Amino acid sequence: MYVEGRTNENEWRKIGSCMHQEKQHSIEYSKHIKSKTFSKPHYIKKLLLLLFVFWGIVLTNSSAAPQDAKNEKIIRIAVSGTPVIDPAVGLYVSSSIALVNIYDSLVFPSASTAEMEPAIAQKWDISKDGKEYTFYLRKGVKFHNGDELKASDVVFSTKRLLRIGEGYAYIFTDIIKDVVALNDYTVKFFLKKPFGPFLNTLNRLYILNERQVKEHIKPGNYQEWGDYGRDWLITHDAGSGPFMVKELVQQNYLYAVRFEEWYGGKWDPNAPTAFKEIDTTEASTIRTMMRNKELEITDMWQSSENLNAMSKLPGVEIVMYSALANQNMYFNTKKAPTDDVNFRKALACLFDYDMIIKNIFPGSSRSFGPVPIYVAGHVNTNQYNFDLDKAKEYLSKSKYANQLDQYPVEILCNSDVADHEKVALAFQAAARKIGIKVEITKAPWISIVDRVAQISTTPNLVSININAQYNEAGSMLETRYSSKSSGTFENGEWLLDKNLDSMIEDSLSTSNKEERYKKYANIQNKIVDEICPTAWLGDTLDRVACQRDYVYWPVAEASRKGKYVSNIYGYHYFFFDMRVYPDKK
């Protein structure tokens, strides 16, 4: 955690809004004028005088606004999807970026190790049986409304997350038995069973102001808790993080401003005063905004072609980092013909892995299996290679070997990510050479989520990028292959394998780290060698374009030196650690 340096929008929006209102009023006023017949000259003089005064105000504002906007110390980042800023609901990348900056957690993930560092919790004790965790909180931490953060807020936030059961709740549902406040600054978690990486999961438990949420509860589905404040938390926050929500407009942007009294350290004079997540990934729009310096950092979904084009813009550089992710091609193991393990292994040999990581996902590394190389507990498993002869060999062992014409294979790609279709087209061409017909379909993200919710609607293959939610192999193994996550976008293979479930649960319940990692290794080898539920295309690095001349970003500094910061989603964009120098634009 960068304790001494963590990060809202400026008056440009207000001025623009006022100008819009003033202009609208002038139009309406003009219509009113046209509807009247004025015969007396003094009426006309008065009207002209009013109009001159009015437009003088508008022109004054319009000339001042660009200067203010230019000098604002703001980080504007493009994202896919309006952030969901309720900690019990938000999950995806844009939401994770927002939550990390608006809320605090008990611990904070180190950017250089797999360990958790103190945050709201200054220290903690763990019982010998690994089922009780006691945290001792900092005193004097303030929420955005001035209330002091106490142990009761941690209890409320935990129980709210579990009760709502959305967002990151799936990490904790089967782990936490109870949580109690021993006093104002001590909170104790009781686990249902030992869970080795529990401490690592707590960076996804964000703390809300209990009193503030209660003030905004409406009738709802949670009995005595009404709607649990969900409606209000769509556009407001109840956090204590370095930034506080100023405005959220659905399908447009989130705008947050600096919280001067944040506990985490003294604000640097050049730290951002605001950040803005802008909901757009459209290539030409992103390129134009970067050219005009209306955007500091792009989204990570831009094509290689667009990133290369932007890298040629003055002051723009390409930044790479690891979000502990890999690019997966799911196989639906319950739908013909991918319900046959040898057919799946044949398909795994039809991907040109070297070409993919070189040309489509530059900077990525060859995957060894379900756990990316950047994640703690990864092991080098066997690999499937691009080999048509080997694919034919596996295919000959498949029960569908003589029925290929009856079983076309559907591969579904995200229509918002052009690079996914490139992978599909190369795969389609290779499959054709051994007699397999591949049908490529494309759909937006929300449609993909809907399709993988049922076995019958999940395609044979789905291209998805998945990242660990905490820095340990168990996160990937549980999220990707445990039965309890089947039907989510993170698990479209539909293994429903009780033996594998048991192995994963056993590894996670092992308190001894060395023993736990050995069990992770056995599971990884089993998945690759015996099941082959996925083609692991590459351990990916996210690539974004960033304004180099006037933005300091620790992640960019590391990337420039060939050192790629590894962390879970959201934490790369910890705006408190960034610096903005408007005079260098």
KAQUIFEN-V800608 format. One record per residue. N is the residue number from 0. RES is the residue in one letter. BURIAL is 1 if it has 16 or more other ideal C-beta (glycine too) atoms within 10 Angstrom, else 0. Layout:
N;RES;BURIAL
N;RES;BURIAL
This chain:
0;M;1
1;Y;0
2;V;0
3;E;0
4;G;1
5;R;1
6;T;1
7;N;1
8;E;1
9;N;1
10;E;0
11;W;1
12;R;1
13;K;0
14;I;1
15;G;0
16;S;0
17;C;0
18;M;1
19;H;0
20;Q;0
21;E;0
22;K;0
23;Q;0
24;H;0
25;S;0
26;I;0
27;E;0
28;Y;0
29;S;0
30;K;0
31;H;0
32;I;0
33;K;0
34;S;0
35;K;0
36;T;0
37;F;0
38;S;0
39;K;0
40;P;0
41;H;0
42;Y;0
43;I;0
44;K;0
45;K;0
46;L;0
47;L;0
48;L;0
49;L;0
50;L;0
51;F;0
52;V;0
53;F;0
54;W;0
55;G;0
56;I;0
57;V;0
58;L;0
59;T;0
60;N;1
61;S;0
62;S;0
63;A;0
64;A;1
65;P;0
66;Q;0
67;D;0
68;A;1
69;K;0
70;N;0
71;E;1
72;K;1
73;I;1
74;I;1
75;R;1
76;I;1
77;A;1
78;V;1
79;S;1
80;G;1
81;T;1
82;P;1
83;V;1
84;I;1
85;D;1
86;P;1
87;A;1
88;V;1
89;G;1
90;L;1
91;Y;1
92;V;1
93;S;1
94;S;1
95;S;1
96;I;1
97;A;1
98;L;1
99;V;1
100;N;1
101;I;1
102;Y;1
103;D;1
104;S;1
105;L;1
106;V;1
107;F;1
108;P;1
109;S;0
110;A;1
111;S;0
112;T;0
113;A;1
114;E;0
115;M;1
116;E;0
117;P;1
118;A;1
119;I;1
120;A;1
121;Q;0
122;K;0
123;W;1
124;D;0
125;I;0
126;S;0
127;K;0
128;D;0
129;G;1
130;K;1
131;E;0
132;Y;1
133;T;0
134;F;1
135;Y;1
136;L;1
137;R;0
138;K;0
139;G;0
140;V;1
141;K;0
142;F;1
143;H;1
144;N;0
145;G;0
146;D;1
147;E;0
148;L;1
149;K;1
150;A;1
151;S;0
152;D;1
153;V;1
154;V;1
155;F;1
156;S;1
157;T;1
158;K;1
159;R;1
160;L;1
161;L;0
162;R;0
163;I;1
164;G;0
165;E;0
166;G;1
167;Y;1
168;A;1
169;Y;1
170;I;1
171;F;1
172;T;0
173;D;0
174;I;1
175;I;1
176;K;0
177;D;0
178;V;1
179;V;0
180;A;1
181;L;0
182;N;0
183;D;0
184;Y;1
185;T;1
186;V;1
187;K;1
188;F;1
189;F;0
190;L;1
191;K;0
192;K;0
193;P;1
194;F;1
195;G;1
196;P;1
197;F;1
198;L;1
199;N;1
200;T;1
201;L;1
202;N;1
203;R;1
204;L;1
205;Y;1
206;I;1
207;L;1
208;N;1
209;E;1
210;R;0
211;Q;1
212;V;1
213;K;0
214;E;0
215;H;1
216;I;1
217;K;0
218;P;0
219;G;0
220;N;0
221;Y;0
222;Q;0
223;E;0
224;W;1
225;G;1
226;D;1
227;Y;1
228;G;1
229;R;1
230;D;0
231;W;1
232;L;1
233;I;0
234;T;0
235;H;1
236;D;1
237;A;1
238;G;1
239;S;1
240;G;1
241;P;1
242;F;1
243;M;1
244;V;1
245;K;1
246;E;1
247;L;1
248;V;0
249;Q;0
250;Q;0
251;N;0
252;Y;1
253;L;1
254;Y;1
255;A;1
256;V;1
257;R;1
258;F;1
259;E;0
260;E;0
261;W;1
262;Y;1
263;G;1
264;G;1
265;K;0
266;W;1
267;D;1
268;P;0
269;N;0
270;A;1
271;P;1
272;T;1
273;A;1
274;F;1
275;K;1
276;E;1
277;I;1
278;D;1
279;T;1
280;T;1
281;E;0
282;A;1
283;S;0
284;T;0
285;I;1
286;R;1
287;T;0
288;M;1
289;M;1
290;R;0
291;N;0
292;K;1
293;E;0
294;L;1
295;E;1
296;I;1
297;T;1
298;D;1
299;M;1
300;W;1
301;Q;1
302;S;1
303;S;1
304;E;0
305;N;1
306;L;1
307;N;0
308;A;1
309;M;1
310;S;0
311;K;0
312;L;0
313;P;0
314;G;0
315;V;1
316;E;1
317;I;1
318;V;1
319;M;1
320;Y;1
321;S;1
322;A;1
323;L;1
324;A;1
325;N;1
326;Q;1
327;N;1
328;M;1
329;Y;1
330;F;1
331;N;1
332;T;1
333;K;0
334;K;1
335;A;0
336;P;1
337;T;1
338;D;1
339;D;1
340;V;1
341;N;1
342;F;1
343;R;1
344;K;1
345;A;1
346;L;1
347;A;1
348;C;1
349;L;1
350;F;1
351;D;1
352;Y;1
353;D;0
354;M;0
355;I;1
356;I;1
357;K;0
358;N;0
359;I;1
360;F;1
361;P;0
362;G;1
363;S;1
364;S;1
365;R;0
366;S;1
367;F;1
368;G;1
369;P;1
370;V;1
371;P;1
372;I;1
373;Y;1
374;V;1
375;A;1
376;G;1
377;H;1
378;V;1
379;N;0
380;T;1
381;N;0
382;Q;0
383;Y;1
384;N;0
385;F;1
386;D;0
387;L;0
388;D;0
389;K;1
390;A;1
391;K;0
392;E;0
393;Y;1
394;L;1
395;S;0
396;K;0
397;S;1
398;K;0
399;Y;1
400;A;1
401;N;0
402;Q;0
403;L;1
404;D;0
405;Q;0
406;Y;1
407;P;0
408;V;1
409;E;1
410;I;1
411;L;1
412;C;1
413;N;1
414;S;0
415;D;1
416;V;1
417;A;1
418;D;1
419;H;1
420;E;1
421;K;1
422;V;1
423;A;1
424;L;0
425;A;1
426;F;1
427;Q;1
428;A;0
429;A;1
430;A;1
431;R;0
432;K;0
433;I;1
434;G;0
435;I;1
436;K;0
437;V;1
438;E;0
439;I;1
440;T;0
441;K;1
442;A;1
443;P;0
444;W;1
445;I;0
446;S;0
447;I;1
448;V;0
449;D;0
450;R;1
451;V;1
452;A;0
453;Q;0
454;I;0
455;S;0
456;T;0
457;T;1
458;P;1
459;N;1
460;L;1
461;V;1
462;S;1
463;I;1
464;N;1
465;I;1
466;N;1
467;A;1
468;Q;1
469;Y;1
470;N;1
471;E;1
472;A;1
473;G;1
474;S;1
475;M;1
476;L;1
477;E;1
478;T;1
479;R;1
480;Y;1
481;S;1
482;S;0
483;K;0
484;S;0
485;S;1
486;G;1
487;T;0
488;F;1
489;E;1
490;N;1
491;G;1
492;E;1
493;W;1
494;L;1
495;L;0
496;D;1
497;K;0
498;N;0
499;L;1
500;D;1
501;S;0
502;M;1
503;I;1
504;E;1
505;D;0
506;S;1
507;L;1
508;S;1
509;T;1
510;S;1
511;N;0
512;K;0
513;E;0
514;E;0
515;R;1
516;Y;1
517;K;0
518;K;1
519;Y;1
520;A;1
521;N;0
522;I;1
523;Q;1
524;N;1
525;K;1
526;I;1
527;V;1
528;D;0
529;E;0
530;I;1
531;C;1
532;P;1
533;T;1
534;A;1
535;W;1
536;L;1
537;G;1
538;D;1
539;T;1
540;L;1
541;D;1
542;R;1
543;V;1
544;A;1
545;C;1
546;Q;1
547;R;1
548;D;0
549;Y;1
550;V;1
551;Y;1
552;W;1
553;P;1
554;V;1
555;A;1
556;E;0
557;A;1
558;S;1
559;R;0
560;K;0
561;G;0
562;K;0
563;Y;1
564;V;1
565;S;1
566;N;1
567;I;1
568;Y;1
569;G;1
570;Y;1
571;H;1
572;Y;1
573;F;1
574;F;1
575;F;1
576;D;1
577;M;1
578;R;1
579;V;1
580;Y;0
581;P;0
582;D;0
583;K;0
584;K;0
